[in-house]
């Protein structure tokens, strides 16, 4: 049995796969239909191995075009949070549970759509491979889709954020909201929402400091 048995339409790397090999194979993944309208596969980036791995939902419009995770508006929020915590993003491995941008065309715009359970499952072998290669001590899942991918459908970020939860994926696994959630709330509570995310990240990093 290989690491990729859960998604038979995805290429199957060997057991001695390197990160570059896995990334290359992910570009050819056809395990779900999301690859068709997307510009490209957006794989994770950062040092391999790394002490900390941040897992978001999926690439957005700008990430899809650039081929890099968290370079759009949500990435700006994440970068601000890491700067406030004096954490170097370059020391972290940053990725998404789903590697292709799911969207609905609306005129010239591409509107984000939440991946469904089948799409999350189809991408699960890639995030599993990243975990095996990165070997993080701490994994922070950001948002419900990332939590569903790594912690199951019953996990609730709203109730279990900022604390360690049982998991085989790393020594410590925690959860917080997705940075894009800060942008979606009304302006009157935006800073409060942001502060809550930063508090979760601070508590998470403290668990492995």
Backbone torsions as a table, in degrees:
resi	resn	phi	psi	omega
1	UNK	NA	133.3	178.6
2	UNK	-103.1	173.3	-179.6
3	UNK	-63.2	-19.4	-169.7
4	UNK	-109.9	20.2	-179.1
5	UNK	-65.7	-22.6	-176.6
6	UNK	-73.6	-16.5	-179.4
7	UNK	-132.4	83.1	-171.4
8	UNK	-62.7	-19.2	179.0
9	UNK	-84.9	-3.6	178.1
10	UNK	-93.0	145.5	175.0
11	UNK	-58.7	146.3	-176.5
12	UNK	-109.1	111.2	178.0
13	UNK	-75.9	163.3	176.6
14	UNK	-75.5	167.4	-178.7
15	UNK	-65.1	-25.7	-178.9
16	UNK	-97.4	28.9	-179.0
17	UNK	-57.7	143.1	172.1
18	UNK	-96.2	167.7	178.2
19	UNK	-61.4	-42.7	180.0
20	UNK	-61.0	-39.1	179.4
21	UNK	-66.6	-43.0	179.3
22	UNK	-64.7	-44.4	179.1
23	UNK	-59.4	-43.3	179.8
24	UNK	-63.9	-42.9	179.7
25	UNK	-66.0	-33.4	178.8
26	UNK	-63.6	-28.4	179.3
27	UNK	-66.7	-16.7	-179.0
28	UNK	-107.3	11.6	-176.8
29	UNK	-67.2	132.9	177.3
30	UNK	-128.3	28.5	-174.4
31	UNK	-71.7	-17.6	174.7
32	UNK	-146.6	168.4	-175.1
33	UNK	-73.9	-5.7	-173.1
34	UNK	-63.6	-22.1	-178.5
35	UNK	-67.2	-24.6	-171.8
36	UNK	-66.4	-52.9	-179.8
37	UNK	-83.4	-15.7	-177.1
38	UNK	-71.3	153.1	177.5
39	UNK	-70.8	-41.3	-175.8
40	UNK	-167.5	165.1	170.5
41	UNK	-71.8	135.9	176.4
42	UNK	-113.2	102.6	-178.3
43	UNK	-89.0	172.7	178.4
44	UNK	-73.4	169.0	176.9
45	UNK	-148.0	153.7	-179.3
46	UNK	136.2	179.4	-179.3
47	UNK	-66.7	146.8	177.1
48	UNK	-132.5	110.2	3.5
49	UNK	-78.3	174.2	178.5
50	UNK	-146.4	150.1	179.3
51	UNK	-70.4	-33.9	-172.9
52	UNK	-128.3	137.1	177.3
53	UNK	-126.9	124.9	176.6
54	UNK	-104.3	130.9	-176.3
55	UNK	-121.9	116.1	176.3
56	UNK	-98.0	-162.1	-175.1
57	UNK	-85.0	-69.5	-175.6
58	UNK	-158.5	165.0	174.5
59	UNK	-66.0	150.0	173.0
60	UNK	-98.4	-166.7	-176.4
61	UNK	-59.2	-48.1	-177.2
62	UNK	-71.9	-35.1	177.5
63	UNK	-65.2	-40.8	178.8
64	UNK	-60.2	-38.7	-179.6
65	UNK	-76.1	-37.6	-175.8
66	UNK	-85.4	-23.9	-177.2
67	UNK	77.0	21.1	-179.4
68	UNK	-133.6	145.3	-179.9
69	UNK	-78.1	145.0	171.7
70	UNK	55.6	54.8	174.6
71	UNK	-116.9	-0.1	178.9
72	UNK	-97.1	-155.4	-178.9
73	UNK	-57.9	-41.4	177.9
74	UNK	-65.1	-35.9	177.1
75	UNK	-64.5	-34.3	177.1
76	UNK	-65.7	-39.0	176.4
77	UNK	-64.6	-44.1	178.5
78	UNK	-62.2	-44.8	179.9
79	UNK	-61.6	-39.7	177.7
80	UNK	-62.3	-43.1	-179.7
81	UNK	-63.7	-44.3	179.8
82	UNK	-64.6	-38.1	177.5
83	UNK	-64.6	-40.8	178.6
84	UNK	-63.6	-28.1	179.7
85	UNK	-93.8	1.2	-178.3
86	UNK	58.1	41.9	178.3
87	UNK	-110.5	130.5	179.8
88	UNK	-80.8	114.1	179.1
89	UNK	-58.3	-32.0	-179.1
90	UNK	-63.5	-16.4	178.5
91	UNK	-89.6	-7.3	-176.3
92	UNK	-105.4	153.1	170.5
93	UNK	-98.3	123.2	-174.5
94	UNK	-119.2	129.8	-177.0
95	UNK	-151.6	-175.8	177.4
96	UNK	-130.8	153.0	178.2
97	UNK	-67.2	-34.5	179.1
98	UNK	-116.0	134.7	-169.5
99	UNK	-96.9	-5.0	177.4
100	UNK	-121.6	148.7	-179.5
101	UNK	-76.8	121.1	174.7
102	UNK	-99.0	125.0	-175.0
103	UNK	-150.5	166.6	174.9
104	UNK	-120.0	120.9	178.7
105	UNK	-64.6	135.1	177.2
106	UNK	-141.8	92.6	-172.1
107	UNK	66.3	-128.2	178.2
108	UNK	-88.5	-3.6	-177.5
109	UNK	-96.2	157.3	175.2
110	UNK	-120.0	111.6	-173.5
111	UNK	-93.5	126.9	180.0
112	UNK	-54.3	136.3	173.0
113	UNK	-124.2	139.4	-179.3
114	UNK	-72.0	130.0	177.3
115	UNK	-61.0	143.5	177.5
116	UNK	-86.7	176.2	-174.9
117	UNK	-61.2	-38.2	179.8
118	UNK	-66.0	-37.7	179.0
119	UNK	-70.0	-38.0	176.1
120	UNK	-63.8	-44.1	-180.0
121	UNK	-65.0	-39.0	-179.7
122	UNK	-61.4	-32.2	-179.8
123	UNK	-88.4	-7.7	-174.5
124	UNK	-57.8	-37.8	178.1
125	UNK	-59.1	-33.0	-178.9
126	UNK	-71.1	-42.4	178.8
127	UNK	-68.6	-33.8	176.0
128	UNK	-63.8	-42.6	178.3
129	UNK	-64.0	-40.6	177.9
130	UNK	-61.4	-43.9	178.8
131	UNK	-59.9	-41.7	-179.0
132	UNK	-65.7	-34.2	-178.5
133	UNK	-83.6	-40.8	-176.6
134	UNK	-75.9	-34.0	178.9
135	UNK	51.8	53.5	-177.9
136	UNK	-71.8	149.4	169.7
137	UNK	-78.0	-36.5	-178.5
138	UNK	-122.0	131.3	170.4
139	UNK	-118.7	126.8	175.2
140	UNK	-112.4	115.4	175.7
141	UNK	-89.4	132.7	-174.7
142	UNK	-115.9	103.9	178.7
143	UNK	98.7	167.0	-172.3
144	UNK	-67.0	-37.0	-178.0
145	UNK	-66.9	-44.1	176.8
146	UNK	-63.1	-40.1	178.5
147	UNK	-64.2	-41.3	178.4
148	UNK	-61.7	-40.0	-178.1
149	UNK	-64.3	-44.1	-172.1
150	UNK	-105.4	-20.0	-175.7
151	UNK	-121.3	-3.9	176.5
152	UNK	96.7	163.6	-173.4
153	UNK	-71.6	-18.3	-177.9
154	UNK	-85.9	-12.1	-179.5
155	UNK	-71.1	137.6	179.7
156	UNK	-122.4	112.7	-179.8
157	UNK	-59.4	-37.2	-177.5
158	UNK	-63.2	-26.1	-176.8
159	UNK	-103.2	-22.5	-171.2
160	UNK	-125.0	28.8	-177.3
161	UNK	-82.5	147.5	172.9
162	UNK	78.2	4.9	179.6
163	UNK	-127.9	154.5	178.9
164	UNK	-69.3	138.4	178.5
165	UNK	-123.7	149.5	-179.6
166	UNK	-62.2	131.9	179.7
167	UNK	-165.8	149.6	175.9
168	UNK	-91.2	-2.5	-173.3
169	UNK	-75.9	-26.1	-178.4
170	UNK	-164.1	169.5	177.0
171	UNK	-57.5	-41.9	179.0
172	UNK	-133.6	131.3	174.4
173	UNK	-128.0	128.8	179.3
174	UNK	-132.5	176.4	-179.2
175	UNK	-140.3	153.3	171.1
176	UNK	-151.0	177.6	177.7
177	UNK	-70.6	160.4	174.0
178	UNK	-75.1	141.2	179.7
179	UNK	-53.8	-30.6	179.3
180	UNK	-64.8	-21.6	178.7
181	UNK	-63.5	-30.4	178.1
182	UNK	-63.3	-34.4	-178.6
183	UNK	-78.8	-21.5	-174.9
184	UNK	-88.8	-20.5	-177.4
185	UNK	-78.2	159.6	177.5
186	UNK	-58.1	146.4	-178.8
187	UNK	-52.9	-32.1	-176.8
188	UNK	-63.6	-25.9	-178.6
189	UNK	-116.2	11.5	-175.3
190	UNK	-64.2	-45.8	-179.4
191	UNK	-67.7	-36.2	177.3
192	UNK	-63.3	-42.6	178.5
193	UNK	-64.5	-42.9	177.1
194	UNK	-61.0	-45.4	179.9
195	UNK	-60.9	-35.8	177.8
196	UNK	-65.2	-41.9	177.4
197	UNK	-63.3	-43.7	179.2
198	UNK	-62.5	-39.7	178.4
199	UNK	-62.4	-40.9	177.5
200	UNK	-62.9	-44.6	179.9
201	UNK	-64.8	-41.6	178.9
202	UNK	-61.0	-45.0	179.6
203	UNK	-64.9	-37.4	180.0
204	UNK	-65.7	-48.6	-179.1
205	UNK	-63.6	-33.1	-179.3
206	UNK	-65.1	-25.7	-178.6
207	UNK	-69.5	-18.7	179.3
208	UNK	-123.8	12.8	-179.6
209	UNK	-83.8	NA	NA
